[in-house]
């Protein structure tokens, strides 16, 4: 972890008083007694504020747990702070530049040395990322506001910002509907049929929990449906750039495609489908998303993903996907004419082919 740091600087009012004190001192140098008195009166609060200024803010201990969120989605964060100075910490503002760009700083309560204090604030991570260190800024102008102490505190805490979710296109939703199997029981209604309620197990997906029934009985209860059999659907996320194209172009399509992949996986998982995901990058990766653990691993990869240079892939890499009845191809790197996509024998739906 990088070292935290602290600086002391003049505020705007402090700079004004410092300039006035300098002019008065210049006038006092030529022998004006009134100017000497004015220089002393102006310099005195500067000296008092500098001597009494709170220092060692960088030694404030900040504790927080790992955070997983989607880009642009607001979340509430709670911190535990422990002041390691010798005196009380007063009138201190806390902010995190990465997640509080549109939020005001948080005013910390007066903290006694070595006494933990809990602070909550609203935050929003706007850029997709996976960082292992979070940076907080502490600012205090106490007592007179002529000098400002600014400390940068770096904390070892994981922040995973997944791609922002995007609405799926009509042809994609239609393609998902086409790959669903017929219901076990005869019914004229689309989708799964309600069968019963049972207790929710800790390792099961929470999206099937019945909220009203759970609230009435005081324990988690999940819905059991019958009708549609889960089937495996394939997704190819192609991060490769077209031949001869740089890696720093088409950022809009790349970010949209990552969000579409995350939304598509969540949509399929909500319909009880298993998802085979093949990520084509500098080194290909394969995910078989059957539950929350595999979905979390995939979302972490999407948070870290970058465009990859073009490379030719062997045909046997797609043998497992060819055995599926349907596959979605997401050209995140703008490689729309990929020969591997044309060679797929299964029904392939291209997601975002018309995005500029």
C-alpha positions as a printed Julia matrix, in Angstrom:
356×3 Matrix{Float64}:
   0.0     0.0     0.0
   1.28    3.48   -0.86
   2.25    5.9     1.9
  -0.28    8.48    3.07
   0.76   12.15    3.15
  -0.23   15.49    4.69
   0.31   19.15    3.73
  -0.45   22.55    5.27
  -1.51   25.38    2.93
  -2.98   28.86    3.14
  -6.7    29.26    2.54
  -8.07   32.14    0.45
  -8.69   34.32    3.52
  -5.27   33.34    4.82
  -3.6    34.5     1.59
  -5.44   37.85    1.78
  -4.31   38.46    5.37
  -0.78   37.32    4.52
  -0.6    39.86    1.65
  -1.92   42.63    3.89
   0.59   41.72    6.59
   3.37   41.81    3.99
   2.35   45.29    2.78
   2.08   46.53    6.38
   5.51   45.11    7.19
   6.94   46.89    4.15
   5.43   50.18    5.33
   6.74   49.55    8.88
  10.25   49.05    7.5
  10.37   52.71    6.47
   9.59   53.78   10.07
   5.78   54.13   10.26
   4.62   53.18   13.79
   0.98   52.7    12.69
   2.09   50.31    9.95
   4.19   48.37   12.48
   1.13   47.97   14.72
  -1.0    46.91   11.74
   1.61   44.36   10.63
   1.7    42.87   14.12
  -2.12   42.66   14.32
  -2.31   40.97   10.94
   0.55   38.54   11.55
  -0.66   37.47   15.0
  -3.7    35.39   13.84
  -1.55   33.79   11.13
   1.0    32.71   13.73
  -1.66   31.5    16.18
  -3.49   29.5    13.51
  -0.26   27.92   12.22
   0.89   26.9    15.7
  -2.52   25.54   16.79
  -3.21   23.8    13.46
  -4.24   20.14   13.58
  -1.56   17.95   12.07
  -0.93   14.23   11.63
  -4.28   13.78    9.87
  -2.62   11.18    7.65
  -2.33    8.91   10.7
  -6.13    8.66   10.97
  -7.05    5.01   10.59
  -9.94    4.24    8.21
 -11.57    0.82    8.15
 -14.07   -0.39    5.57
 -14.95   -3.62    3.85
 -14.88   -4.6     0.17
 -17.44   -2.98   -2.1
 -19.02   -4.28   -5.33
 -21.25   -1.96   -7.35
 -22.26   -1.15  -10.92
 -20.99    1.93  -12.73
 -23.27    4.9   -12.1
 -25.32    3.19   -9.38
 -25.48    5.02   -6.02
 -24.6     3.14   -2.85
 -24.21    3.89    0.86
 -20.82    3.43    2.46
 -19.99    3.18    6.17
 -16.52    3.85    7.54
 -14.95    3.36   10.95
 -12.35    6.01   11.77
  -9.82    6.03   14.59
  -7.85    9.25   15.23
  -4.25    8.5    16.21
  -3.26   12.07   17.17
  -2.62   13.44   20.65
  -5.52   15.92   20.69
  -9.14   15.8    19.59
  -9.88   15.97   15.87
 -12.28   18.86   15.19
 -14.1    20.28   12.16
 -12.65   17.8     9.66
 -14.13   17.07    6.23
 -13.8    13.69    4.52
 -14.19   12.92    0.82
 -13.28   10.16   -1.62
 -12.45   11.67   -5.04
 -13.24    8.47   -6.97
 -16.78    7.97   -5.66
 -17.89   11.41   -4.36
 -17.52   13.62   -7.44
 -21.11   14.82   -7.18
 -21.51   14.45   -3.41
 -20.53   17.06   -0.79
 -17.77   16.26    1.74
 -18.79   14.61    5.01
 -18.27   16.59    8.23
 -16.75   14.23   10.79
 -17.8    14.43   14.43
 -15.3    15.58   17.03
 -13.17   12.5    17.68
 -11.14   11.78   20.78
  -7.79   10.01   20.33
  -8.03    6.22   19.84
 -11.86    6.25   20.07
 -13.58    4.7    16.98
 -16.28    6.69   15.21
 -18.64    5.45   12.48
 -19.52    7.69    9.54
 -21.88    7.01    6.64
 -22.13    8.74    3.26
 -23.6     8.26   -0.2
 -21.26    7.53   -3.08
 -21.31    6.61   -6.76
 -18.54    5.02   -8.83
 -18.82    6.34  -12.38
 -16.04    4.38  -14.08
 -15.69    0.64  -14.45
 -12.68   -0.51  -12.43
 -11.19   -3.03  -10.01
  -8.92   -1.37   -7.45
  -7.34   -2.81   -4.31
  -6.71    0.55   -2.66
  -9.14    3.37   -1.9
  -8.0     6.96   -1.39
  -9.67    9.37    1.05
  -8.91   13.06    1.6
  -9.19   14.69    5.04
  -9.31   18.51    5.19
  -9.39   20.66    8.35
  -9.19   24.47    8.64
  -9.59   24.54   12.44
  -9.19   26.77   14.45
  -9.16   30.11   12.54
  -9.44   28.96    8.92
  -6.31   30.81    7.73
  -4.35   27.59    7.15
  -5.75   24.31    5.84
  -4.39   20.86    6.65
  -4.95   18.39    3.79
  -4.16   14.72    4.26
  -4.38   11.86    1.77
  -5.19    8.55    3.47
  -4.82    5.37    1.43
  -6.64    2.27    2.63
  -6.24   -1.33    1.47
  -9.86   -2.05    0.48
 -11.21   -3.68   -2.67
 -13.59   -1.74   -4.91
 -15.09   -3.56   -7.91
 -17.16   -1.41  -10.25
 -18.98   -3.64  -12.72
 -20.16   -2.37  -16.13
 -23.3    -0.26  -16.09
 -26.37   -2.28  -16.96
 -27.99   -1.42  -20.3
 -31.48   -2.25  -21.67
 -31.44   -5.26  -23.96
 -32.48   -4.78  -27.57
 -35.73   -6.22  -28.84
 -34.04   -8.79  -31.1
 -31.95  -10.03  -28.18
 -35.0   -10.54  -25.96
 -36.77  -12.26  -28.84
 -33.77  -14.53  -29.32
 -33.88  -15.5   -25.65
 -37.58  -16.33  -25.92
 -36.92  -18.57  -28.93
 -34.42  -20.75  -27.09
 -36.78  -21.61  -24.23
 -38.04  -25.17  -24.13
 -41.68  -26.12  -24.07
 -43.29  -26.49  -20.63
 -43.53  -29.88  -18.98
 -47.23  -29.45  -18.34
 -49.75  -28.39  -20.93
 -50.47  -24.69  -20.6
 -51.38  -21.82  -22.89
 -49.48  -19.26  -20.81
 -45.88  -18.28  -21.58
 -43.17  -18.58  -18.96
 -42.88  -20.81  -15.87
 -45.92  -21.65  -13.71
 -46.08  -21.16   -9.94
 -45.96  -24.49   -8.09
 -45.35  -23.94   -4.35
 -43.45  -22.1    -1.61
 -40.62  -23.48    0.48
 -37.84  -22.3     2.78
 -34.96  -20.49    1.11
 -31.56  -22.16    1.54
 -28.43  -20.04    2.23
 -26.56  -21.12   -0.93
 -29.46  -20.42   -3.33
 -29.99  -17.4    -5.55
 -31.96  -14.73   -3.63
 -33.82  -13.48   -6.71
 -36.57  -16.1    -6.25
 -37.37  -15.04   -2.67
 -41.07  -14.2    -2.15
 -40.87  -10.81   -0.38
 -44.42  -10.59    1.01
 -44.55  -14.17    2.31
 -41.07  -13.84    3.82
 -42.1   -10.68    5.66
 -45.27  -12.29    7.04
 -43.61  -15.44    8.43
 -40.34  -13.8     9.49
 -38.04  -16.07    7.47
 -36.93  -16.25    3.85
 -39.35  -18.13    1.6
 -38.72  -18.79   -2.09
 -41.05  -19.51   -5.01
 -40.9   -22.89   -6.72
 -41.95  -22.86  -10.37
 -42.49  -25.63  -12.89
 -42.91  -25.54  -16.58
 -39.71  -24.56  -18.29
 -36.55  -26.63  -18.11
 -33.31  -24.64  -17.67
 -31.14  -24.85  -20.73
 -27.58  -23.72  -21.44
 -27.14  -20.64  -23.63
 -23.8   -19.53  -25.05
 -22.28  -16.04  -25.06
 -19.11  -15.03  -26.89
 -17.61  -11.73  -25.7
 -15.1   -10.7   -28.36
 -12.68   -8.09  -26.98
 -10.4    -8.22  -30.05
  -9.88   -5.16  -32.2
 -10.08   -5.5   -36.0
  -6.77   -6.05  -37.82
  -4.72   -2.86  -38.05
  -6.87   -0.92  -35.56
  -5.51    0.66  -32.34
  -6.59   -0.31  -28.84
  -7.7     3.18  -27.77
 -10.62    3.61  -30.18
 -14.37    2.85  -30.04
 -14.6     3.32  -26.27
 -18.38    3.85  -26.41
 -19.05    0.5   -28.11
 -16.64   -1.29  -25.75
 -18.29   -0.01  -22.56
 -21.79   -0.58  -23.94
 -20.91   -4.15  -24.93
 -19.58   -4.99  -21.48
 -22.8    -3.64  -19.95
 -24.85   -5.64  -22.46
 -22.96   -8.81  -21.51
 -23.62   -8.22  -17.81
 -27.31   -7.47  -18.46
 -27.69  -10.51  -20.72
 -26.17  -12.86  -18.14
 -28.41  -11.46  -15.39
 -31.48  -11.79  -17.65
 -30.7   -15.41  -18.49
 -29.92  -16.31  -14.89
 -33.25  -14.81  -13.8
 -34.96  -17.23  -16.22
 -33.15  -20.21  -14.62
 -30.77  -20.72  -17.55
 -27.14  -21.73  -17.36
 -24.73  -19.64  -19.41
 -21.54  -20.68  -21.19
 -19.41  -17.54  -21.63
 -16.29  -17.47  -23.81
 -14.2   -14.29  -23.54
 -11.87  -13.68  -26.49
  -8.94  -11.51  -25.39
  -5.15  -11.73  -25.38
  -5.78  -15.02  -23.53
  -9.25  -16.49  -23.79
 -11.28  -17.3   -20.66
 -14.25  -19.61  -20.26
 -17.01  -19.41  -17.63
 -19.87  -21.81  -16.96
 -22.28  -19.61  -14.99
 -24.47  -21.9   -12.91
 -24.82  -19.83   -9.73
 -23.86  -16.62   -7.94
 -20.19  -17.62   -7.48
 -19.52  -18.06  -11.21
 -21.54  -14.93  -12.0
 -19.38  -12.94   -9.54
 -16.18  -14.2   -11.18
 -17.47  -13.17  -14.6
 -18.49   -9.69  -13.4
 -15.02   -9.22  -11.89
 -13.45  -10.03  -15.26
 -15.78   -7.54  -16.95
 -14.72   -4.87  -14.45
 -11.07   -5.45  -15.44
 -11.55   -5.98  -19.2
  -9.6    -4.0   -21.81
  -9.55   -4.15  -25.63
  -7.21   -6.82  -26.99
  -5.15   -6.86  -30.2
  -6.36   -8.98  -33.09
  -5.28  -12.61  -33.19
  -6.46  -15.7   -35.05
  -8.14  -18.36  -32.94
  -8.28  -22.13  -33.56
 -11.64  -23.51  -34.64
 -11.75  -26.16  -31.92
 -12.04  -23.38  -29.33
 -15.71  -23.03  -30.32
 -16.6   -26.74  -30.42
 -18.43  -26.63  -27.07
 -20.5   -23.62  -28.14
 -21.39  -25.21  -31.48
 -23.2   -27.97  -29.62
 -25.6   -25.44  -28.08
 -28.84  -24.54  -29.81
 -28.3   -20.78  -29.51
 -25.41  -18.42  -28.94
 -25.04  -14.64  -28.54
 -21.99  -12.92  -30.05
 -20.96   -9.53  -28.57
 -18.3    -7.73  -30.7
 -17.04   -5.44  -27.92
 -13.82   -4.67  -29.79
 -15.72   -3.65  -32.99
 -14.51   -6.75  -34.88
 -17.83   -7.16  -36.69
 -16.49   -9.38  -39.49
 -14.97  -12.06  -37.28
 -14.65  -15.28  -39.33
 -15.21  -17.35  -36.2
 -18.71  -15.89  -35.87
 -19.58  -16.76  -39.46
 -18.31  -20.32  -38.95
 -20.59  -20.99  -35.96
 -23.08  -23.71  -36.85
 -25.52  -22.8   -34.09
 -28.05  -20.01  -34.3
 -26.08  -16.86  -33.49
 -27.54  -13.49  -32.48
 -25.12  -10.55  -32.78
 -25.64   -8.12  -29.89
 -24.93   -4.47  -30.65
 -23.93   -4.88  -34.26
 -25.4    -1.46  -35.16
 -23.79    0.48  -32.28
 -21.41    3.15  -33.57
